[in-house]
């Protein structure tokens, strides 16, 4: 009609076009705007007159009334039939088949259903059960639709498995609008086992809700792996410290083989990359607190936790930037791709941002640092991790001592509160600021005797000569 290719629309009766009075009013507006005529073969009325339009509206009102009453009667009939336990159609659940319009047990599938219920009780975990079903190659039923297309025949997902375990049809009942009624089909699962499964499901749900805390992940709902799986926030607690992650939903559902190349990533790492990319794309000065430069610079200061503190301090602003600009973040093995919203595309002049990136290894690489001049016998190999920890402690001690001297901190307790450490730890670390310069040089060059760690340096006296003697270093020249 909008292309002016239709002159007239002919129907058998008015209600063959629509039984909705509101929808027909919209159609009439379109007819009039495009100059299209409307004719009913068996009903005579002239829509160009007020009486004709009234007649048409009355006919449509009765048609709509008939449709609504018919729908009510059908729904009431279905509800009454289900209350009597009569199967009235729908998707036949696994374990049953339809014969003469009645549900009968499918022997082979019934064995699978019983196994699922029994194994859930034994394992007590949905994820463990999903993994076992995949190992046994137990899949959903393969169904062929009227169109000839086949669906199903795939590994169980968490949602489908939970629906199966809660389905009261397996104890000989029919479900209808949140209620269940005794049915005339035979049960597959013993009621005792079924109720035990429901109790375990309820216990697991309560435990999950008690341990789950509201997510503060800025990229919630926007993170995906490179195989299209949504990555959901998760966390782990180690030594009292909470570490945040984004984990592929394929892992959470026990489908590890379907996860992308990066199935688990530290939240701080990817959020920092996205933050830096957005700031760079907006062309903001890198001196502001929300830039990645400020965050990276905080790492170089005495307290390494300042980096995450800087990000958390500007978390609300980052969330606003993500909500306005970011539609999707895809984590790949060598890059992070940020697809922008329409608003972000208009603001930045591009549809996406791609940033080169590699995931930080879960276990840091360790190496033995060999002195550059092996001819000097007083130089010993030192573990790179030990050396890094030692030099970081010395840097912390000097920075904290400088804070006390310049008045940036009133006392050790202030430093302890600021760094989330004990006063004893702060005092011990500040003692490293009084190491002799040549002792520090020996630590940098790897010339300290084998076995000397940062804890050994804590015990040294303040006298430089005594420090050299206790460490076995030659006297200063």
N, C-alpha and C positions, 0 to 999 in steps of 0.2 A: 504493500500500500504506500509506504513512504517513497518508493521508487516510481510511483504512478503507473504501476503495471497491472492494477486491478481496478475494474469499474464497478463490479457488483458481487456481493457475497450471498449465496443461496443456501438455505438449510431446510431440513425437513420440518423441524419444529424449533422454536426459539431456544428451548433448553438443550438442544444439541450443540449449540455454540458455547454456552456456559450456564451454570446454575448459581452463579454468584452475582447478586445485584450490583455490588460495588465494582466488581471487575467489568461488568457489562457497561456501566457508566463510563469507564475509562475507554472502552472500545468504541462507544458511540462518539466520544470526543475525537478519537482518531478518525473514525469514519467521516465525520463532518469536516474535519480539517483537510482531509485528502479528497473529499468529494466522492466517497464510495457509498453506493446504495446497499441496503440490507433487506433481504426478502425471505419470508418464511412461506414454504409451499402450501402448508395445510392451515395457516392462520392468516387472517386478513386484517391488517391495520395499516394506517398511514402515519408514519413517524413525523411527517411535516406538520401535523396538527397536534394541538394539546391533548385532545381525546385519544388520538392514536398513541401518543407517548404514554398516557396514563394506562391504556390497555396493555401496552408492552411491559410497563413496570409491574402491573398486577400479575401478568403471566409469569414474569421472572421471579416475583416474590413467592408465588406458589411453587415454582420450580425449586427455588432455594429451600423453601420449607420442606418440600418432599425429600430433597437430598439430605437435609439435616435429620429428619425423622427416620429415614432409612438407615443412616449411620448409627443413630441411637439404638435402633432395633437390632442391628447386627452386633453392636458391642454388647448389648444386654444378652443376646442369644449366646454369644461366645462366653460371657461370664457365667451364665447359667449352666452351659454345657461343661465348663471346666469345674464348676462347683460339684457337678455330678461325676467328675472324674473321666469325662469323655475327651478323647484327643480330637482337636478341631483344626489341626494343621500347624505348620511352622517347620523350623529346622529340626530334624530328628537328631537327638543327641547321640554321641558316641556310645555304643553298647546296645543300641536298639535299631530295629528296622521296621518299616511300615508294611503290614500285610492286612488286606481287607479293611483298610482305614483304621487299623488298630496297631498299637506298639507291641512288638514282641522282641524278646531278647535275641541279640546276635551273639552266638556263643563265643566266637573268636574275639570280638571286640569287648565282650563282657569280661573276659580274662584280663584284658589290658586295663579296664576301668578298676577292677578290684586290686590289681597290682599297684596302680597309682595311689589309691587310698591307703593301702597297707604300707607302701614305701614312704609316703609322707609322714605317717605316724612314726615310722622307724627313724627317719632322718630328721624330722622336725624342722626342716628348712625348705622353702620353695626353691631357692637357688640350687641346693644340693640335689633336689629331686629333678629339676630341669637338666642338670648335668648328667644324672644317671639315665634319664630317658633318652638323651642324645647318644650316650654310650650304647644303649640297647637298641638304638635306631627306631624308637617308638615315635610315630608321627600322628598328626591329625588325620581325620578321615578325608579321603579324596572324593569330592562330590562333583558331578557333572550337571551344569545348569541347562535350562531349556534352550538357551542360545547355542549350546554345544561347547561352551567354554568350561574348563575344569578349574576348580579351586580346592584348596586344602592340600593334604599330602606333604605338609611341611613340619618342621620341628615345632614342638610346643613353645609358645611364648608365655611369659609370666601371667598376662591377663587371661589368656585362654585356659591356662591350667587352674588359676584361681576360680574361674567361672565353673569349671568342671567339678572342683572340690566342694563348691557351695551349692551345686544343683541338687535340689531335693527330689527330682525325678528319679534319682537312683535309689530312693527308698520307697518308691511306689506312690509318689505324689505328683500333682500338676501345679505349676506355678502360674499365678495371674495377679498382676499389679501388686507385687510385694507380698502376696498371700500364697499359701499352698493348701491343696485340698487332696483328700484320698482319691486315688485314681484306680482304674481297672487294669493297668498294666503291672506286670510282675516286677518286684524290686531286684536290683543287681547287688547292692551293697547292704550288709547287715546294718540295722539301725544303730547298734552299739558302736560300730566302727565309724559310721557317719557322724554321730554326735561327738565322738572323741576327736575326729578331725576338725569339726566346727570349734570345739573348745580350744584346740591347739592353734587354729587360725586366729581366734580371738586373743589368746595370750600373746602371740607374736605381734599382732597389731597394736596391743596396748604397750608392749615393750618398745616397739618401733616409735610410737608417738611420744613416749617418755624420753627416749634418748635423742630424738630428732629435735634440733633447734632451728629457729627461723634462719633461712639462708641469707647471708649478706653478700652473696656473689653478684657482682655487677653485671656479669655476662650470662646470668641465668636465662635459659631459654633461647640463647643466641649462639651457643657454642656447639660445633659439630666436628666429628672426625672426617677424614677424607673419603669415607664410604657412606656418608650421609646419616650416621647415627648421632642422635642428640647426645651431648656430653653434659651430665648433670653434676651439681656440686656434691662433694664428699669431703671427708676429713679423716685424719688419723691422729692419735695422741701418743706421743713418745716422750718419756721422762717429764711428763706434765706439760709439754708444749703441744699446742694444737697446730697441725699442718693441714692446709686446705688444698684440695685437688679438684679437677674436673675429670670425670670418668665416663667413658663411652657407655651408653645405655646397653649396648650389646654385652658388655662385661657384666653389668648389673643383672641382666637377664640370663646369664649363663651361656651366651652365644659368643664365646671368645673368638671363634673362627670368623665371625662376621664383623669384628671390630676393625677399625682403620689402622694405619701404620703407627699412629700415636693414639693409644687407647687410654692413657692416663697421663696427665700433665699437671705440674704444680701451678696452682691458681695465681700465685704472686708473679710467676714468670710470664705467663701469657697476658695477664692484666697489665703488667708493666709495658709489654710490647705494644699492646693496643693503645694504651695511654700515650706512649711516645709517638706512635704513628698518627694519632689524632691531633696531637699538639703540633707535630711537624707539618701536617697537612693544612692546619689552620694558620700556619705561619706565625705562631706566637713566639715571643722571646723565650729563650731557654733559661732565663734567670728566674722565672716564676716557680712557685713551690710545686705546681702540678706537673712540671715537665719531668721527663725521664732523667734529664741531666741532674736535677736536684736530688732525685732518688739515687742515681748512681753516685753522686758526690757524697751522699750520706754514708754510703758503704765505706768510703775511704776514711771516714771519721773514726773516733775511738770506739764507738759502740756500733757493731754491725746491725743491730736491730733498728737503728734509725731509718734504714731504708724502708722497711715495712711500715714504720710509724709515719713516715712522710706520705706514703701512699694512703694509709688509713685516714690521715688528717685531711686529705683532699678527696676522700672517698665519695662524698655527696656530689661534688662537682664532676667527678669522673662518671658517676652514674647518670647525671644529666646529659653529659656528652654522649654516652653510649645510647641512651634512650632516644636522643634526637638524631643521631647520625648512623648508628650501627644497626643493620638488619640481620646480619649473619657473620659469624666468625668461623672459618674453617681452618683447622689445625692440620698441617701436612708435615711430612718428615723433614723438609728443608725450608718451609716457609709458612707464614700465617697470612691467610687472605681475609680481608675485611670487606664484606659487601655492604654498601651504604644504603640508607633509606632515601626516599625521594627528596626529603629535606636536606639530608647530608650530601646527596649528589648535586643539588642546586647550590649548596653552600660551598662545596669543595671543587666543583667542576669536574668530577670524575665519578664513575660508578662503583669503583672498588679500589682498595689499597692492598698491595702485596708487599710483605716484609720478609726478607731473608731471616731465617731463624733455625736454631737447632736446640732440641731439648737438652737441658742440663742433665748429665748422667746421674742416675740414682746413687751410684757409688763413685766418689771422686777418684780419679786416676792417681796412683801413687808411683813415685819414682825415687830413685836414689840419686842425689846430687853429688857429682864427683867434682872435687876441686879442679880449677883450671890448670893449676901448676902442680902436677903430681909429685914433683921432685921434693916438695916441702913435706917432711915426715910428720909435722905437727898438724897437718890437715887430715881430717877423717871424713869418710862419707857420712851423710846425714839424711834421714828420711825427709822428703819434701814437706810432708804433712807436719812433722815435728818442727821443722824450721819455720814454716808459715805460722804455726800456732805461737811459737816463741817470739817472732818478730811482731806479731799482732799484739801480744801481751805487752811488749816493751813500748809499742806505739800508744797503747791504751794508757799505760802508766804515765807516760810523759804528758799526754793530753789532759788527763785528770789532774795531774799536779799543776799544770798550767791553769786549769780552771780554778783551783784553790788559790793560787798565787794572785791571779788577776781579779778575783772576786766574782767570777761567773758562777761559782758554787760556794756557799757559805761553809759547808763542812762535808765530811765523808758521807754522812747520812743522806745529804741532798743528792750526792752523786749516786749513792746506792738506790735511792728511790727513782732517780731518773733512768738508770740503766737496768732496773729490775734485778738487782744483785744484792748480796749481803754486804754489810759494812766490812766484814773481815776480808771478803774477796776484793773489794776496792782497795783496802789498805795494803794487802799483799801485792796487788798489781802496781800500786804507786811506788812500792819499794824498788821496782825495776827501773824507775827513772833515775836512780842513783848508781846504776852500773857504770863502771869505768868505760870510757870511750873505746879503748882497745878490746874490752870484753864484748861490747856490742859489735865491733868490727869482726871479731872472731866468730860471733854468731852469724853475721851476714855472710862471711866467707866460708863458713862450714869448718872452722878450725877448732871448735870446742871438742873436748875429749868425748869419745864414744860413751853414750849413756846419759849425757847431760841433757836434761829437759828443762822446761820452764819451771817445774816444781823445784828443781835443784837451784835455779837462780833466785827463787823466793827466799831461800835460806842463807843467802850470802850476806856478810856484814857490809856496812856502809864504807869501810876503809878499802880503797882501791887496791892497795898492796895485798891485803888479806884476800880480796876477791881473786886476784891472779894466783896466789899461792894455793888456795883451796881448789881452784879449777885446774891447777897444773900448767898454767900458762907462763911463758917467759916474762921477765920484768920488762916494763916499758922502757923504750930507749929515749 
